Amino acid sequence: MKEFAYVRAGSVEEATSAYASHAGARYLGGGTNLVDLMKLGVETPAALIDVTRLPLDAVEELPDGGLRIGAMVRNSDLAAHPLVRDRYPALSQAVLAGASGQLRNAATTGGNLLQRTRCPYFQDLSKPCNKREPGSGCGARDGVHRDHAVLGHSAHCIATHPSDMAVALAALDGRVELYGPEGARRVAAADFHRLPGDRPEQDTEIRPGELVTGVVLPAASAGLPSAYRKARDRASYAFALASVAVVLRVADGVVGHAGLAFGALAHRPWRARRAEEALLGAAPTRAAFEHAVDLELSAARPLRDNAYKVPLARNLAVDVLSRLTDTALTRRAS
Amino acid sequence: MTGSVGAPAERREGREKVSGTARYAAEYHVPGRAQAWPVPAAVARGRVTGVDTAAALTVPGVLAVLTHENAPRLREPDDATLAVLQDPRVPHRGWFVALVVAETLEAARAGAAAVRVAYDAEGHDVALTASHPGLYVPEEANAGAPGLREQGDPDGAFDSAAARVDVVYRVPPLHNHPMEPHASTARWEDGRLTVHTSSQGTNAVRAALAGLFGLPEERIVVTAEHVGGGFGSKGTPRPDVVLAAMAARQTGRPVTVSLPRRYLPAVVGHRAPTLHRLRLGADEDGHLSSLTHEVGTHTSRIKEFVEHAAVPARVMYAAPHRRTVHRVAALDVPSPSWMRAPGEAPGMYALESAMDELATELDMDPIELRVRNEPDVEPDSGLPFSSRHLVECLREGARRFGWAGRDPRPGTRREGPLLRGTGVAAATYPVMVGPSTAAARALPDGTYLVRVNATDIGTGARTVLAQVGADALGVPLERVRIEIGSSELPSAPLAGGSSGTASWGWAVHEACARLARRLAEHTGPLPEQGVEARADTTGTADAESERARHAFGAHFAEVAVDTVSGEVRVGRLLGVYAAGRVLNARTGRSQFVGGMTMGLGMALTEGSTMDAAFGDFTESDLASYHVPVHADVGEIEAHWLDEDDPWLNPMGSKGIGEIGIVGTAAAIGNAVHHATGVRFRELPLTPDRVLTGMLGARA
């Protein structure tokens, strides 16, 4: 078998220095994706730095009313946390829409962000994949790609990011906290994942050796009406065909704030900035929602077999925007 | 009769299974056991020009690498899929080209990854189309069914019919994916071969191994004590058992081959894709004058397997002019094989959907249309039915489901974003039964031992056979012990074709009845070894019947289609069956409900995509090949009629393992049409298709 070193880190510093001293290391969280990829031979780490014992397993309330979610908080605990459910319902809903109960019990917040695409060509060593083996080609572009990207894809890669949670974080203006050789930094969740361009092997903006230590949810999004909706092939344990996370504030009859992100349409959670701009200051009508979403999706470039994603994403977004508007108005009235 | 038969007796091995002590084929931890990992071909057609095993052999723990150059020579099998590592040809992608044997599973896998195979690849063709030039009409389709049957003038009658439906349906390739992947543990000792395998019938495995290795059957023992499902894919031996026996011979070690999930689609059989064209012609009252069901399908280059999907149309409805035909093309694809209700499941999906279309065309209730076309005799053969209670199933189902007063207009029941609808479809499955032997022994301690090489693949066979034995002996169920699952036991046929319980049960009944007579004549205490009686139903169980024997059923479905997402949810599924006598109400219900759940998967979630460029199935794990999960299944009910049929077997049973899947997909599809007003003719009904179809209909 392929042998690898195993290090159980007791602190963040210990983890990053263990990473630095082991060439070809990977951080190990819940292992729900990494271990699968090791079995498939897609990942062949020389060392696993187990970070599950790090003291990063709490959801803390910040003085300004935001929340910090430790990177080791399990998906099921995150989804069930009363403050998350109360202030950021889209996040709780998104996490619950992902995977299965068993997987959510094991998977961590940090690991969820860093999971890899489920593109079947990426997972099959006998086929070309630029993400797995740069320069080998893309089997999906002319192959089976019903589940693949319609936005932001490149000649090199049409994979989508599989996370539900990350879509909600992008819409909620969450920030990802990182710690690495150059110290701590924060990256907006919406910018944490990248588009494939000519470097599809690089999923995120993370730098070598950096560890996700947590996620911060801003006070500004707290308590706003928000929701997540996902369409999928079966009712549980299936990745999204398309999904949407929406945060919406309606004040004085107009949209005061809109955060809108799509899942399963691109190599990263797709923050719909053009749609948000169009919505800002507009009356929250169905026509305005359709107009804004169409504006965003006009950039879509569907492939041979995934054109359905555009109307699907449109329907989901308009539906959630409409429902949140009703919620917002009901809440004001009561 | 003491009344064991029919009772909801609990599974005898239930405790072992839920506590994890039931032992499966890969779990025989015999001393010195090695593990093996196969290497699948990475081209869809061609020849292996070289296998470089040097790197693999340096992986610590690797014992041997078997290839076509060094593997033990086998005698030519009847089933070409078992001729593994015998020659360099690659008939399809995923065909095994090497096997790495190692001390551990991890070492075997690492060794397999290090094997370098060079190919001379040839162009391949894996795309089945209705006009594929390679399509031909086979002499026989699966199960010995004639490839073509024709009566009267179906084209002329169709052309002159008052109401006509001419439609095309499509069912994708489907995978069996039993919970337990195919696995075998083999060992050789003094020229004798012992194999523990995950199989639906070990007598067939023993016969195949005897042929391949040129051994008399007496020197081979094959057991399958517990089997984690098969759904047809373990009906005959698969490469795992041959590889295990070869590797054990080559290395002198016991060897386990447990096939990785991802390799199953290519080597254990699949339900072949079927392209259906249905032409139904009827008069204004709905009486069919013409019925044509044409089926196109694929098989592999090395084995002709023809999904006999036009066969149920030979059984279901009266029509004087009829044509049922299969056409098959041999492509560079994995070999298809049996999957739960081969023929009937895809065939009845298409036929029962087309019948629903005809009902819509005629503005007639779909149940009434079926009732009007109820035949007096089996339409194709002209034989009288042994029993046929399809109409009763439809009526009883309608009553239980609340069908009366249904508004037939499609696309009109809107609740917010949801469109609701209901649908119905009929089901049928043939009665099959084969000869079996069994032995029953009365012991001095007052217990009885029944021995028969039946296989319990999760159906409850062990329990049901004890019930049959107890009744024939006239003793309480708990006094009957039963031994199954070994070729050392009295020989018996496989668990397949919904025939297992009928075949084994017949022999068990005969043996126990004979023993009871013997005991009645016996005086004094029993000898230490007990008193035994044996039975062999050869000549009776397989005697040609003067009746057409089939089980029938009716399926009802209620769906909600989300107009926003195209997602279909089945709120309710109801099945009513006429399947002779149901021998165990608990395990029987489980069979029906399991079949219906699998039918729900066929309707909504399961589908496999042949990758034209690479020549393999894209969905190769349970994350991407979507079998239904609990959240997909709403209310689900199975009921059955008391059906008394004297033309079957001493228990009066028909098979129930497969009929549950047969009409379910059509009932759901018909309900989706009723909900949306859109007729979808390709499975599965995933959101991409449903949403696109609804948007297309609106445009």
Interface residues (C-beta under 8 A of the other chain):
Chain A: M1 K2 K39 G41 S100 R118 P120 D124 L125 S126 K127 G139 D142 G143 V144 R146 R229 A231 R232 D233 R234 A235 S236 Y237 A238 F239 L241 N306 Y308 K309 P311 L312 N315 L316 D319
Chain B: P40 A42 V59 P60 G61 T104 E106 A107 R109 A110 A113 P417 V564 S565 G566 E567 R569 L604 T605 T609 D611 A612 A613 F614 T618 E619 S620 A623 S624 H626 P628 V629 H630 A631 D632 P684 T686 P687 D688 R689 L691 T692 L695
